[in-house]
């Protein structure tokens, strides 16, 4: 067994996914768009933003865990207690930001912006709830 290869240390490529995902999500915050096959500019922007969100998630997963995959199971986390606090705090901040974009500042953002941000923030909160249930709540393994 030799030393690990650089590709094994760095994991799969993630930067390209992050750049493309950022561009696709950013376009939801503009008024630039086309009607697409469903003849609705805001729906097309939202659809493209969702694709960008998926690409951002995949790039984050590859960067964080150094593997290809989709599900961040707890055995992959280095410090679940600390990660839970960060994830919960950030998800609450995202929910507040989503409300700001969707309500008081909605005239400054295209319609799908609040929907995209709401989906992201609620998925983050769902992940935080799952982690809490497993490390502190009723799903905690009592053998430890």
VOPAGU-2260 file (C-alpha; in pm, 1 decimal, decimal comma):
REM VOPAGU-2260
SITE   aa  ch    i         X         Y         Z
SITE  UNK   A    0       0,0       0,0       0,0
SITE  UNK   A    1     163,8     319,8    -114,9
SITE  UNK   A    2      80,2     677,5     -37,0
SITE  UNK   A    3    -264,8     797,8    -141,1
SITE  UNK   A    4    -288,5     964,8    -479,3
SITE  UNK   A    5    -360,9    1335,2    -498,7
SITE  UNK   A    6    -702,4    1259,9    -650,1
SITE  UNK   A    7    -788,7    1043,0    -347,4
SITE  UNK   A    8    -692,9    1323,0    -107,5
SITE  UNK   A    9    -878,8    1595,1    -297,3
SITE  UNK   A   10   -1177,0    1379,9    -389,5
SITE  UNK   A   11   -1379,3    1410,5    -708,3
SITE  UNK   A   12   -1382,8    1742,3    -894,3
SITE  UNK   A   13   -1630,1    1991,0    -748,6
SITE  UNK   A   14   -1526,1    2340,9    -860,4
SITE  UNK   A   15   -1690,2    2321,2   -1203,0
SITE  UNK   A   16   -2019,9    2213,7   -1047,9
SITE  UNK   A   17   -1997,0    2499,8    -798,4
SITE  UNK   A   18   -1933,4    2761,9   -1067,3
SITE  UNK   A   19   -2212,0    2641,4   -1297,0
SITE  UNK   A   20   -2452,7    2598,1   -1003,6
SITE  UNK   A   21   -2378,7    2950,7    -878,0
SITE  UNK   A   22   -2445,6    3098,4   -1220,5
SITE  UNK   A   23   -2773,3    2906,9   -1257,3
SITE  UNK   A   24   -2893,6    3008,8    -910,7
SITE  UNK   A   25   -2780,5    3369,7    -962,2
SITE  UNK   A   26   -2992,2    3401,5   -1276,1
SITE  UNK   A   27   -3304,3    3361,2   -1060,1
SITE  UNK   A   28   -3220,5    3699,2    -904,7
SITE  UNK   A   29   -3229,7    3878,2   -1240,6
SITE  UNK   A   30   -3507,8    3981,3   -1472,3
SITE  UNK   A   31   -3327,2    3825,6   -1766,2
SITE  UNK   A   32   -3491,6    3513,2   -1897,2
SITE  UNK   A   33   -3692,7    3345,1   -2167,2
SITE  UNK   A   34   -4031,4    3180,2   -2167,7
SITE  UNK   A   35   -3911,4    2826,7   -2226,6
SITE  UNK   A   36   -4143,1    2546,3   -2334,9
SITE  UNK   A   37   -4408,0    2639,4   -2075,5
SITE  UNK   A   38   -4439,6    3005,3   -2187,7
SITE  UNK   A   39   -4357,0    3149,5   -1844,5
SITE  UNK   A   40   -4033,0    3338,1   -1776,2
SITE  UNK   A   41   -4046,7    3304,4   -1396,5
SITE  UNK   A   42   -4111,6    2929,3   -1414,3
SITE  UNK   A   43   -3813,4    2885,3   -1646,1
SITE  UNK   A   44   -3595,7    3089,4   -1410,3
SITE  UNK   A   45   -3710,3    2880,8   -1114,4
SITE  UNK   A   46   -3649,5    2554,4   -1297,4
SITE  UNK   A   47   -3298,2    2658,6   -1397,2
SITE  UNK   A   48   -3236,7    2779,7   -1040,9
SITE  UNK   A   49   -3339,1    2439,3    -904,7
SITE  UNK   A   50   -3092,5    2270,2   -1135,7
SITE  UNK   A   51   -2828,1    2513,0   -1010,0
SITE  UNK   A   52   -2919,1    2429,7    -651,6
SITE  UNK   A   53   -2871,2    2059,7    -719,9
SITE  UNK   A   54   -2529,9    2129,2    -875,2
SITE  UNK   A   55   -2430,4    2340,7    -574,2
SITE  UNK   A   56   -2535,9    2062,2    -340,2
SITE  UNK   A   57   -2336,4    1803,9    -537,9
SITE  UNK   A   58   -2028,5    2026,5    -537,0
SITE  UNK   A   59   -2061,2    2085,0    -162,2
SITE  UNK   A   60   -2095,7    1710,7    -100,9
SITE  UNK   A   61   -1788,5    1631,9    -308,9
SITE  UNK   A   62   -1586,7    1906,9    -139,2
SITE  UNK   A   63   -1697,6    1817,3     212,9
SITE  UNK   A   64   -1676,4    1437,9     203,8
SITE  UNK   A   65   -1422,5    1381,8     -77,9
SITE  UNK   A   66   -1646,8    1120,0    -244,2
SITE  UNK   A   67   -1924,8    1104,7    -499,3
SITE  UNK   A   68   -2264,4    1069,7    -338,5
SITE  UNK   A   69   -2584,3    1238,5    -229,3
SITE  UNK   A   70   -2663,2    1149,2     131,7
SITE  UNK   A   71   -2451,3    1298,9     412,5
SITE  UNK   A   72   -2490,3    1014,5     662,8
SITE  UNK   A   73   -2363,4    1092,4    1012,0
SITE  UNK   A   74   -2066,8     855,3    1001,0
SITE  UNK   A   75   -1920,3    1085,9     735,2
SITE  UNK   A   76   -1936,8    1391,8     964,0
SITE  UNK   A   77   -1619,2    1476,8    1156,1
SITE  UNK   A   78   -1799,7    1648,4    1443,8
SITE  UNK   A   79   -2180,2    1605,8    1434,9
SITE  UNK   A   80   -2239,2    1818,5    1750,0
SITE  UNK   A   81   -2060,4    2120,9    1605,4
SITE  UNK   A   82   -2204,4    2059,4    1258,5
SITE  UNK   A   83   -2557,1    2049,2    1404,3
SITE  UNK   A   84   -2515,2    2391,6    1565,1
SITE  UNK   A   85   -2373,5    2545,6    1248,2
SITE  UNK   A   86   -2636,5    2387,2    1023,0
SITE  UNK   A   87   -2926,9    2487,0    1247,7
SITE  UNK   A   88   -2802,8    2845,4    1286,3
SITE  UNK   A   89   -2742,9    2885,4     915,1
SITE  UNK   A   90   -3081,5    2734,7     825,4
SITE  UNK   A   91   -3262,3    2979,9    1056,5
SITE  UNK   A   92   -3067,7    3267,9     901,9
SITE  UNK   A   93   -3164,3    3141,2     555,7
SITE  UNK   A   94   -3531,5    3121,5     656,1
SITE  UNK   A   95   -3521,2    3485,1     770,8
SITE  UNK   A   96   -3344,7    3584,6     447,8
SITE  UNK   A   97   -3603,8    3392,3     247,3
SITE  UNK   A   98   -3884,0    3577,4     423,4
SITE  UNK   A   99   -3712,1    3910,7     348,0
SITE  UNK   A  100   -3675,8    3822,1     -20,7
SITE  UNK   A  101   -4033,2    3690,3     -42,9
SITE  UNK   A  102   -4214,6    3961,2     152,2
SITE  UNK   A  103   -4073,4    4309,4     228,2
SITE  UNK   A  104   -3819,4    4311,5     -58,1
SITE  UNK   A  105   -4016,1    4101,2    -307,0
SITE  UNK   A  106   -4045,3    4391,1    -550,7
SITE  UNK   A  107   -3666,7    4388,6    -592,6
SITE  UNK   A  108   -3635,5    4015,8    -667,9
SITE  UNK   A  109   -3791,8    3798,4    -938,8
SITE  UNK   A  110   -4077,9    3573,6    -825,5
SITE  UNK   A  111   -3889,6    3241,3    -811,9
SITE  UNK   A  112   -3619,4    3376,7    -579,2
SITE  UNK   A  113   -3818,7    3322,9    -260,9
SITE  UNK   A  114   -3922,6    2975,0    -369,7
SITE  UNK   A  115   -3563,9    2867,2    -441,8
SITE  UNK   A  116   -3433,2    3012,4    -115,5
SITE  UNK   A  117   -3725,1    2863,8      77,7
SITE  UNK   A  118   -3655,5    2517,7     -61,8
SITE  UNK   A  119   -3286,2    2540,8      26,9
SITE  UNK   A  120   -3348,7    2671,0     378,6
SITE  UNK   A  121   -3616,5    2412,0     457,8
SITE  UNK   A  122   -3396,2    2128,2     332,5
SITE  UNK   A  123   -3118,5    2257,1     558,4
SITE  UNK   A  124   -3357,0    2268,4     853,0
SITE  UNK   A  125   -3477,2    1915,8     773,3
SITE  UNK   A  126   -3116,8    1792,7     775,4
SITE  UNK   A  127   -3056,0    1966,5    1110,2
SITE  UNK   A  128   -3366,5    1798,7    1256,0
SITE  UNK   A  129   -3245,7    1460,4    1133,4
SITE  UNK   A  130   -2903,9    1511,6    1293,0
SITE  UNK   A  131   -3061,3    1622,2    1621,1
SITE  UNK   A  132   -3293,2    1319,5    1626,2
SITE  UNK   A  133   -2999,3    1084,0    1574,8
SITE  UNK   A  134   -2740,9    1236,4    1810,5
SITE  UNK   A  135   -2963,4    1376,3    2088,5
SITE  UNK   A  136   -3324,2    1280,8    2028,3
SITE  UNK   A  137   -3529,9     963,4    2024,3
SITE  UNK   A  138   -3326,8     800,1    1744,6
SITE  UNK   A  139   -3006,1     815,6    1951,5
SITE  UNK   A  140   -2819,7     486,2    1978,4
SITE  UNK   A  141   -2829,0     395,0    2348,6
SITE  UNK   A  142   -2532,6     158,0    2322,2
SITE  UNK   A  143   -2278,3     442,5    2317,5
